[in-house]
Amino acid sequence: MENEVITTVTAVYTPVGGGTAITLESKDLDGDGPNAPLISVSGNFVQGKTYTGVVTFLNKQLVQQKT
């Protein structure tokens, strides 16, 4: 059985009743390579606010071209 590589995890939280969505993302495009993951957060959560969320897992692994 072959394992699927997950390089990008994105979580988008949208405030119930309106407002700006908050996106959390971790990208590790070289997989087990030497580069650290890139982590980004688009904003701050508001205390007392309710959010709905969607999490996405992707394989965006860099493909090395053979020469």
TAFEN-V497697 format. One record per run of one state. SS is the DSSP state (H for helix, E for strand, L for the rest). FROM is the first residue (numbers start at 1). LEN is the number of residues. If there is no record, write none. Layout:
ss: [SS/SS]
from: [FROM/FROM]
len: [LEN/LEN]
//
This chain:
ss: [L/E/L/E/L/E/L/E/L]
from: [1/8/16/22/28/38/42/51/59]
len: [7/8/6/6/10/4/9/8/9]
//
